Amino acid sequence: MDAVVALSTWGDLADSLYQNDTRHLKAVQSLIDFTGGPEERKFDAATRQVLDDFRAGRNLDGVVAWGRKRSPSSYVDETNARGIPTFISNTWHETLFPANQAIAHFGRLTVPKRLNLWIGDHAAPEGAGLTIPFSGPNLPVEEAFAWLDHHVLGADNGVAAWPAVNSQIMFTYTTRNDSETGQNVITEPAVREPRPSWADVTTSTERWYLTATGAGRQDGGLGTAPETGWKLEFTAGELTAATAVDAVITTGQAEWKGNPKQYATDAFDRRHLAVWTSGPLRTARRIRGVPELTLTVRSSADATTLVAYLFDVGPDDTARIITHEPVTLRDLSSGENRDTTWKLQAAGYDIAPDHRLMLVVNSRDQLYSDAHTDAGAGGSTTTITSTDDSAAHLVVPLG
């Protein structure tokens, strides 16, 4: 093998489909459906057993082992030893193979390498360029072929001077509205930011502390000083309007074409989620990298799932999603506080001045398994607190 190009790819299949003790159910079902035909005709008995175990939430160590065996990250030492030039392309809002695991694999490569991150979801950037003849210029595909031309055919086409990372920043394109379709059309492409490495994407971090609700409002705040002793409660087990996507792939395709989903934040049902919002930002924020959230959690059930979403909220209270990520906590005792920290998916996003940063935590998203459905524990109470030993906070990467 002389070179690798991997588009909308996984670095670690196990982490793509099962991470933070949470199964990515919709991703697996979508992958099964894409292949067409009944499962018994397209998968052998061993594979069908893995799929059954995954869907049932059993023998997950075996499921992980099956995924690891099929993961480039398991063979990174061999890739490095052979010096195979590797080109990876993924999307910020990838629902099948979320970006963090591909970024982690990229970071371990010591070969000539390239990481492109694009607006949208699985295959939205390169799909038309690969499958639709005469669909017009397609930069994601053109760069992939340029990589192969250089590393396989020896073409002197500038690839040798490419920076290792080039990220397209959400939603920095310029659009106009098409009066016939009602949809936006991109007139100027989104900004791309080249960097010499993934480590150079994040240059600093900003810590936002979760604070208590204020007089006359249900929501907590995001502030610059630790605040402890408060709590926010919600009834777990319900889907809410705070959701990662309306549909796998198609929501991301709309993003790619200039029509990111708009969220009405007043439709977020506070009975089933918790919200913390900053004041209007005086200066813009350039979010670059992997946010991280730390909370203290209690549940009236012995397990709970939390899904964290980070939103950009405009002056009109409509929002766009920046990133999200679930985590499931098990073996809880009634009334026990559990400190938990987890990483959200990587983001490249500019927040304009006078916009607000909003953190939402709920208990279910259509993409994932959740402890409440698995255990029939809908209606349990999830309590989020901030303790003296571990003040609840959100770390936002900037660049």
Residue pairs with C-beta under 8 A, 6 or more apart in sequence:
1 82
1 84
2 84
2 85
2 151
2 152
3 84
3 85
3 86
3 87
3 147
3 148
3 151
3 152
4 79
4 84
4 85
4 86
4 87
5 87
5 89
5 144
5 147
5 148
6 72
6 86
6 87
6 88
6 89
7 89
7 123
7 126
7 130
7 140
7 141
7 144
8 89
8 90
8 91
8 94
8 96
8 97
8 122
8 123
8 125
8 126
9 72
9 88
9 89
9 90
9 97
9 102
10 16
10 71
10 72
10 97
10 101
10 102
11 71
11 72
11 73
11 88
11 101
11 102
11 103
11 104
11 105
11 106
12 67
12 68
12 71
12 72
12 73
12 74
12 101
12 104
12 105
13 67
13 68
13 70
13 71
13 97
14 63
14 64
14 65
14 66
14 67
14 68
14 71
15 67
15 100
15 101
15 104
16 24
16 27
16 67
16 96
16 97
16 98
16 101
17 23
17 24
17 27
17 28
17 54
17 63
17 67
18 24
18 54
18 60
18 63
18 64
18 67
19 98
19 101
20 325
20 326
20 327
20 328
20 342
21 327
21 328
21 329
21 330
22 305
22 326
22 327
22 328
22 368
22 369
22 370
23 54
23 55
23 57
23 60
23 368
23 369
24 367
24 368
25 55
25 367
25 368
25 369
26 95
26 248
26 366
26 367
26 368
27 95
27 96
27 97
27 248
27 367
28 51
28 54
28 55
30 95
30 96
30 248
30 249
31 96
32 39
32 51
35 42
36 42
39 48
39 51
40 48
43 51
50 62
50 63
50 66
53 59
53 60
53 62
53 63
54 60
54 63
57 369
57 374
68 74
72 79
72 105
73 101
73 104
73 105
73 108
76 105
76 108
76 109
79 86
79 109
79 111
80 108
80 109
80 110
80 111
83 111
83 112
84 111
85 111
85 112
85 113
85 147
85 151
86 106
86 109
86 111
86 112
86 113
86 114
87 113
87 114
87 116
87 143
87 144
87 147
88 102
88 105
88 106
88 113
88 114
88 115
88 116
89 115
89 116
89 117
89 118
89 125
89 126
89 140
89 143
89 144
90 97
90 99
90 102
90 103
90 115
90 116
90 117
90 118
91 99
91 117
91 118
91 119
91 120
91 121
91 122
91 124
91 125
91 252
91 256
92 99
92 117
92 118
92 119
92 120
92 170
92 323
92 345
92 346
92 347
92 348
92 349
93 119
93 120
93 121
93 244
93 245
93 251
93 252
93 255
93 321
93 323
93 345
94 121
94 122
94 252
94 345
95 121
95 122
95 244
95 245
95 248
95 249
95 252
95 367
96 121
96 122
96 248
96 249
97 122
98 325
98 345
99 117
99 345
99 346
100 290
100 343
100 345
100 346
102 115
103 115
103 198
103 290
103 346
106 113
106 115
106 198
107 198
107 199
112 151
113 164
114 143
114 147
114 162
114 164
114 165
114 166
115 164
115 165
115 166
115 198
116 140
116 143
116 166
116 167
116 168
117 165
117 166
117 167
117 168
117 346
117 348
118 124
118 125
118 140
118 168
118 256
119 125
119 168
119 170
119 171
119 173
119 190
119 255
119 256
120 252
120 253
120 255
120 256
121 245
121 248
121 249
121 251
121 252
121 253
121 255
121 256
122 248
122 249
122 252
123 249
124 249
124 252
124 253
124 255
124 256
125 138
125 139
125 140
125 256
126 138
126 140
126 141
126 144
127 253
128 135
128 136
128 138
129 135
129 138
129 140
129 141
129 142
130 138
130 141
146 155
146 157
146 158
146 159
147 159
149 155
149 157
149 159
150 156
150 157
150 159
150 160
151 159
162 194
163 194
163 195
163 196
164 195
164 196
164 197
164 198
165 194
165 195
165 196
165 197
165 198
165 200
165 201
166 192
166 193
166 194
166 195
167 192
167 193
167 195
167 201
167 288
167 348
168 190
168 191
168 192
168 348
169 190
169 191
169 192
169 193
169 348
169 349
169 350
170 190
170 255
170 260
170 320
170 322
170 347
170 348
170 349
170 350
171 190
171 255
171 258
171 260
171 320
172 190
172 191
172 350
173 186
173 187
173 188
173 189
173 190
173 258
174 186
174 187
174 188
175 184
175 185
175 186
175 187
175 258
176 184
176 185
176 187
177 183
177 184
177 185
178 184
178 185
183 257
183 258
183 259
184 257
184 258
184 259
185 257
185 258
186 257
186 258
193 201
193 288
193 348
193 399
195 201
201 288
201 289
201 348
201 397
201 399
202 288
202 289
202 290
202 397
202 398
202 399
203 288
203 398
203 399
204 397
204 398
204 399
205 395
205 396
205 397
205 398
206 285
206 395
206 396
206 398
207 224
207 393
207 394
207 395
207 396
208 222
208 223
208 224
208 278
208 357
208 359
208 393
208 394
208 395
208 396
209 222
209 223
209 224
209 225
209 226
209 227
209 386
209 391
209 392
209 393
210 220
210 221
210 222
210 227
210 276
210 295
210 359
210 384
210 386
210 392
210 393
210 394
211 220
211 221
211 222
211 223
211 227
211 230
211 276
212 220
212 221
212 227
212 229
212 230
213 219
213 220
213 230
213 232
214 221
218 270
218 275
219 270
219 275
219 276
219 277
220 230
220 232
220 274
220 275
220 276
220 277
221 276
221 277
221 278
221 279
222 276
222 277
222 278
222 357
222 359
222 394
223 278
226 386
226 391
226 393
227 386
227 391
228 386
228 387
228 388
228 391
229 386
229 388
230 385
230 386
231 383
231 384
231 385
232 274
232 383
232 384
232 385
233 274
233 381
233 382
233 383
233 384
234 270
234 271
234 272
234 273
234 274
234 362
234 363
234 381
234 382
235 271
235 272
235 379
235 380
235 381
235 382
236 272
236 299
236 301
236 304
236 305
236 363
236 364
236 372
236 377
236 378
236 379
236 380
236 381
236 382
237 272
237 363
237 364
237 370
237 372
237 373
237 377
237 378
237 379
237 380
238 269
238 271
238 272
238 362
238 363
238 364
238 378
239 364
239 365
239 366
240 268
240 269
240 272
240 273
240 362
240 364
241 263
241 264
241 267
241 268
241 269
242 263
242 268
242 273
242 309
242 360
242 362
243 365
243 366
244 307
244 309
244 321
244 324
244 365
244 367
245 251
245 252
245 261
245 367
246 261
248 367
251 261
254 260
254 261
255 261
260 320
260 321
261 320
261 321
262 318
262 319
262 320
263 311
263 318
263 319
263 320
263 321
264 317
264 318
264 319
265 275
265 311
265 313
265 317
265 318
265 319
265 358
266 317
268 275
268 360
272 362
272 363
273 360
273 361
273 362
273 363
274 360
274 361
274 362
274 384
275 358
275 359
275 360
276 358
276 359
277 313
277 356
277 357
277 358
277 359
278 356
278 357
278 358
279 356
280 315
280 353
280 354
280 355
280 356
281 351
281 352
281 353
281 354
281 355
281 356
281 357
282 353
283 353
284 350
284 351
284 352
284 353
285 350
285 351
285 357
285 396
285 398
286 350
286 398
286 399
287 322
287 347
287 348
287 349
287 350
287 351
287 396
287 397
287 398
287 399
288 347
288 348
288 397
288 398
288 399
289 346
289 347
289 397
289 398
289 399
290 343
290 344
290 345
290 346
290 347
290 397
291 310
291 323
291 343
291 344
291 347
291 394
291 395
291 396
291 397
292 341
292 342
292 343
292 344
292 394
292 395
293 308
293 341
293 342
293 344
293 359
293 393
293 394
293 395
294 339
294 340
294 341
294 390
294 392
294 393
294 394
294 395
295 306
295 339
295 340
295 341
295 361
295 384
295 385
295 386
295 392
296 337
296 338
296 339
296 340
296 384
296 385
296 386
296 387
296 390
296 392
297 304
297 306
297 329
297 337
297 338
297 339
297 340
297 382
297 383
297 384
297 385
298 332
298 335
298 336
298 337
298 338
298 382
298 383
298 385
299 329
299 332
299 380
299 381
299 382
299 383
300 334
300 380
300 381
301 332
301 371
301 372
301 375
301 377
301 380
302 330
302 331
302 332
302 333
302 334
302 375
302 377
303 328
303 329
303 330
303 331
303 332
303 371
303 374
303 375
303 377
304 328
304 329
304 332
304 363
304 371
304 372
304 380
304 382
305 326
305 327
305 328
305 329
305 363
305 364
305 368
305 369
305 370
305 371
305 372
306 326
306 327
306 328
306 329
306 340
306 361
306 362
306 363
306 382
307 324
307 325
307 326
307 361
307 362
307 363
307 364
307 365
307 368
308 324
308 325
308 326
308 327
308 342
308 344
308 359
308 360
308 361
309 321
309 323
309 324
309 359
309 360
309 361
309 362
310 321
310 322
310 323
310 324
310 344
310 347
310 357
310 358
310 359
310 394
311 319
311 320
311 321
311 322
311 357
311 358
311 359
311 360
312 319
312 320
312 321
312 322
312 349
312 351
312 355
312 356
312 357
312 358
313 319
313 355
313 356
313 357
313 358
314 352
314 355
315 354
315 355
319 358
322 347
322 349
323 344
323 345
323 346
323 347
323 349
324 344
324 345
324 365
325 342
325 343
325 344
325 345
326 365
326 367
326 368
326 370
327 340
327 342
328 369
328 370
328 371
329 338
329 340
329 371
330 371
332 338
337 385
337 387
339 387
339 389
339 390
351 357
357 396
359 394
361 384
363 370
363 372
363 382
364 370
364 372
364 373
371 377
372 378
372 380
384 392
385 392
386 392
